[in-house]
Amino acid sequence: MSSHIHNQQVTAHFPSSMALSMSRRAPGRTCTSTTSSRSCKLRHVAVQFRSRDQGGRDEKGEVVLYTAADPVHGGMCPYSQAVIMALLEKKVPFREVKVDFSAKPQEFVELYHSIIPDKDERERVPLLLNGTNRLVDSTTIVEYLAAAYPDSGTALMPPDAYTAARVKLFCRYFADRVVPAYSHLVGVSEPGMVAGAKGELLKALACVDEFLALHGAGAGDYAVGPHYGWSMSSLGGDEQSPAPYEHYLMGPFYTTAEVLATPFVARMVGVLPEWRGVDVLSECDAAKLPRVAGWMRACLARPSAQLTGPRSKELVDGLVEWEWSHAV
């Protein structure tokens, strides 16, 4: 292994209260006609195919995650953090390989392009290996882990199609609107531009607040409405919210929405007060955006977030170093 790649074995471990699981099986069916028999055989073949493709687990493949430091903030790359959070939530042991992008190892370059054949695309992390399965892109990997390990750890994805679609819609909106608005505010320094960028970020967060009202689960709605079929005991939902709005997108049920957003929530809350004089939580409270403020607090309180999140000082020091290195 190259000297620019560092290995670390990680074993997922959480308090027993976080051991969430979901096990659902369709009832067995028998075939009574030639046509239905043929149909059942096709379904059987499809099930067999899926079982062989469940994360390489039939081959007992080692899970290896390639990560790197964030070139702007310092600390762990937020996309890598999201995948590590998902692995911890799913209780999947894994080996972390840290890649030094200042001296990118050729073996990593070749591995990346064995997945993405376009040689003009810049290599990036996270990259996941699971037996013979290879994936890049944090959203793709997190959704894969949720599907590949349905009976291990936290469910991460709702069992019904419509609720799962709303979770994915939230992830896309947050990635498309909130993350760019945060990055823009971090990157500007002229007072007028800072004020404008702050306004854009708060506007995006106000839309998240409305999204939570339209598509999320409110207090007391945990066992009804869009959550039909979800069981508090089987999925491990919190019995009570610590505060009226301090819960996840789907009430007590922690999903990929929180996994993918939390690294950026942590950076907004940890970096912006010192870096741009913007306390995001206080601004949301003042603007009467209780849903998004409570949701962010719930995200940050999750053990997987606290175990993986970089310290605020580490992030700010990384930004200072990055700004100096790019000074003209």
N, C-alpha and C positions, 0 to 999 in steps of 0.2 A: 504494500500500500504506500502511496506517495507520502512524503513527509508533510505535504500540505493538506492531507486528509486525516482527521482525528476521529477515532471511534469511541463510542460510549454506549454501554449496555444499559438499557432502562427497563425497569419492571413496573408495570402499572399497579399502583396501590392506592386505595381510597378507603375512607371509613366505611363501615358496613352499611350506613344509611344511604350511601351513594350507589349501592349495588343494584342498579335498575336493570330489568330485563323484560323482554317481550317475547312470548312464544305463542304463535297462532298457527294452527294447521287447518287446512280444509278437510271436511269429512271425506272418507273414502267413498268411491263410487264403483258400482259394478256395471258391466256392459251387457245388454240383452239383445243387441242386433249386430249384424255385420258392420253396418255403418258406424254405430256407436263404438263397436269394438275397435275399428280402425282409428276412430277419434281418440279413444282411450290410449291406444298404443302410441299415437303421436304425442299425447300429453305426457306419457311415461318417458318417452325419449327426451322431451324438452326438460322434464324434471331432472333426468339423469345428467343432461348437459349442464344444467345450472349447478348441480351438486359438484361436478368436477371443477367448476369455475369459481367456487366460493373462496376467493382469495388465496388459491394455492394450498388450502388447508389439507386437502386430500394428500398432497405431496409433502406435507409438514414443512413448508418453506419458512425460512427465517424472515421476519419483517425487518427491513432496513430502511431508515429514513435519512436522506441527505438534506442537510440544512446549511445555513450560512448566516453570518451577521448582517444586520441591516446597514447598508452603506451610508444612509443618511442619519438615522437616529443612533446607531450603535446598538449593542444588545442583539438579541435574536431577531431575525427577520419575522415580521408579523404573520406572514403566510405560513412560515414554518411553525410558528407558535400555534396557529390554529390546528394544524395537523397533529402536533404533539398533544394538544388538548383533546382532540378526538380519540387518539390512541389511549390516552389515560382514561377517558370516559368509557371507552369500550373494553378497558382492562386487557389490552393486547400488548404483550411484551415486545419490545423492539430494540434495535441497535441504532443509535444515532451516529451518523458520519458527518462531521463538520467540514465543509469545503472552504478553502481559502481562495476567494475569487480574485485576489490580487496576483495570484500565481496559479491559475486554474489548471488542475491536473488533467492531462490528456485522457486518462481513463474515465473521468467524469464527463468530459466532452463527448467521448464515444458512447458512453452509456446514455446520455441525454438524447443523442441523435439516433440511437437505436429505438427510441420512442417517438420522437419528432424528427422525421427524415429531412426536413428543410434545414440545410446547413447554414443558411443565412440568418436563421433565427438565433437570437442570443440565448445561451444556456442560462437556466435559472433554477432556483429551488422554490418549494420542496420537490423532491423526487422520491417516490416510494417503490421499493421492491418487496414483493411478497411471493416467495417461491419463484415461479416463472412469470408472474404478473408484474408489469411495470407501468407506472403512471406518473404523470406530472400534473401540475395545477392544483392549488389547494382546495378549491371547491369540488373538483372532480374526485380528489382523494378522500375528502371528508365524506362525501356522499357514498363513495365506494365502501368505506369502512362501515358506515351505517347499514348498508345492504349486505355486506359480506359477513358481518358478525351480529346477526339479529338477536341471538340469544345470550349475548355477553354484554355486561355492563349496562350503560344507559342506552335507551332505544335510539335516541337522536332524530328519528324520523317518524312522524305520525303514521298509523296503520291505514288510514283511509286516504284515497287519492286526492280529494279536494283539499283537505287540511295540509297534506304534504305539498301540494302545489302552492298553497299560500305561504308556506314556510320558504319555498324556493323563490317565490316572488319577492318576499321581504329581503332575502339574501341578495338578489339582483339589484333591488332598489338601493340598498345600503352601499353596495359596492360601486354602483354607478353614480350616486349622488353624494353620499356622505363622505366616503373616502377621498374622492377628488377635492371636495370642499375643504376638508381638513388639510390635505397636502398643500393646497394653494395657500391657506392661511399660514402654514409653517414656512412656506417659501418666500413670502413677501416681507418687506421690512419698512417701506415708506408708510408713514402714518395713515395717509388717505387710503392706500391700498389695503392696509391692515383692517381698517374699519369696514371697507367693502367686503373683504374676504370673510371677516367675522359675521357680517350680515348674511352672506351666502350660506355659511355653515349653520347658523341658527335657523335659517329658512329651511334647510334640508332636514334639520332635526325636528322642526315643527311638522314637517310632512311625515316623519317617522312617528311622531306622537299621534297624528291622525290615522296613520296606517295601523297602529296598535289598536286604535278605537274601532276601525272598520273591520279588520281581519284577525285581531288577536282575541285572547280570552280575558274577559274582565274578572274581577274578584267575584267568587261565587258561581262562576260559570264552568267550573272544572269538569263536571260530570255530565253536562248537557250540551245542547247546541252542536257546534262543529266537532265536539270531542266524543261523539257517540262511539261506544266500543272501547273507549280507554278506561282502564281501571286504575284507581289510585294505588291499590295494593300491588297490582302486577307490574305497573310501570314506575312505581316509586316516587310519585309526585309528592311535593311537600303538602302536609295536611293543612297548613295555614300559611298565608303570606305574612312576612314580618311587618309589612305596612300595606295600605290599600292598593298602591300601584307598584310595589316592589315585587314583581313576578316576571316571568319570561313571556315571550310572544304568545305561547300557548299555555298561559297560566302557570301551573306548577311543573309543566313538562319541558325539560331542557332539550333543545333541538339544535340542528345544524345552524339555525339562525344565530343563536348565541355563540356557538363555536367559532363561526367565521367572522362575526362582528367584534367579539370581545378584544382581540389584540389591538384594534383601532380605537375602541372605546377607552382602553387602558392608556393609549398614547394621547388621546384627546384630553383625558382627565389629568394625566400625569405630567404632560409637557406644556400645554398651552398656558396655564396660569403664570409660570415663570418665563416662558419663551415669548408670549404675546400678550400677557396680562389678561387672559380670557379664562375665567373659571366656568367651564361648560356646565357643570351641574348647577351652580348658582344662577347662571344665566337662564337655564331652563326653568328653574324654580321661579325666578322673577317674571319670566314670560308666561307663567301658568301653563307649563307643559309637563304636567305631573307623570304622564304615562311614560314618556321617553326618559325622564329623569329617574323614575323608579326602575325602569327596565335596565338602564345603564348601571345603577347601583346593584341590582340583582346579578347582572353579568359579572361585575367585579368581585362580588362576594363568593362566587363559585370556587370551590377548592382547586379545580383544574386551572382556573385563571390565576389564582394566587401562587400556585406552584410554578407556573411557567412565565409569569409576567416579569419583565425587566424592571429594575428600580427607576424611579423618576429621574434621579440624579444621573444615572447611567445614560438615559435617553437624552437629557438636556446636554450633558457633556459631549455626547456624540454629535448633536446638532451644532454645537459651538465649533467642534473640530471640522465638521463638514463645511460650515460656512466660511471658516478661515481658509480651508483648502480650495474653495471656489471663489475667493475674493480676487477681484481684478486689480 
